[in-house]
Amino acid sequence: MSSLVTQLKSDEMLLNMGPQHPSTHGVLRFILKTDGEIVTACEPDVGFLHRSIEKICEKCDYPGFMPYTDRVDYLAAMNANHAYALAVERLAGIEVPRRAQVIRVITDELNRIICHGAIGVGALGMDLGAATPFLHAMRERETVNDIIEELCGARLTYNYVRIGGVWFDLPDGFVEKVTAFLNHFELAWEEINRLLTDSVIFRTRLMNVGTITAGDAVSYGLVGPVLRATGIKRDVRRDQPYAIYPELEFDIPVGTGTFGTLGDCFDRHLVRVEEVRQSVKIVRQCLKLLEPGPVIAKVPKNIKPPAWADVYSAVEAPRGEMGFYLMSNGTGKAHRCKIRTGSFAAMSIISRMAPGMMIADLVAFIASLDVVAPEIDR
């Protein structure tokens, strides 16, 4: 590619990719310098969705901030709720009832299934011109949304997890409906997977494209499927156990480079496909672990953790480690809040990887990172 660039070098163009570009997954803008179809530089221009969420956290009481955590990643709101609740519970020394912990894991994994299925995998195909699998994945997502709506009344920004537990207990028939969905989804997922993974065009667009080495992944602080696709077996659910994950059996898929180069776009796709299968396995185990009991602990209305105590607590969200750092000042509001998300870290490597790519490959590369704008701007 480098010799080809030298031979065909011509005048550079400055192009805007986004914020309305269909492949930007939200209100993102990339400023491209190109020599014909070849990208010579790519600068992410973020901030269109900045909402000062971290500063809002310092102005709300601890329970009052929970709805804002939905907006950290609206595609994985259950995981964001869970991460914030864990941080406050550890800061204030609150013990969560076991039934609530099981329910949290069920909702987290259902969120991972629809997030990876519809967006991480389905939207990747759509970005490359394969619209049909995305529609199939969205159909499955709607079923999960129906189930979650019965649980908490919302389909996207759930505000379901509470400090000390969850808002509501499971509605009647929840276990049967989730079981029926999983029985159907396991077959549907393989069908969606065949439409994409077995497509020669899809494979060719992703194999040996946007290869991230394990060293670069660590240097840039990448997490989640993007990190695991480089072969590094890092998962918060195993490495920093929380809730009932230590009791569950599941594998942590990593990239193998079987169909291309280790850490390329296709490896990131395959890791997400397998993670959906593992989430199904986890939800089935959790349904068997449900026992009668309270779903929320006795928590003071005005939570006041010890002054100047601090904590960092994280969960494995669909886009990787999502963590909340909280510092208390002894009042009912946090003194400092800092949020860590996978998309923010993933954006940092785009400028490094883009030079030398064709514009079409850059679209595939960004889609394979599965970034969402609210996680970046916050």
Disulfide bonds with the S-S distance in Angstrom:
none
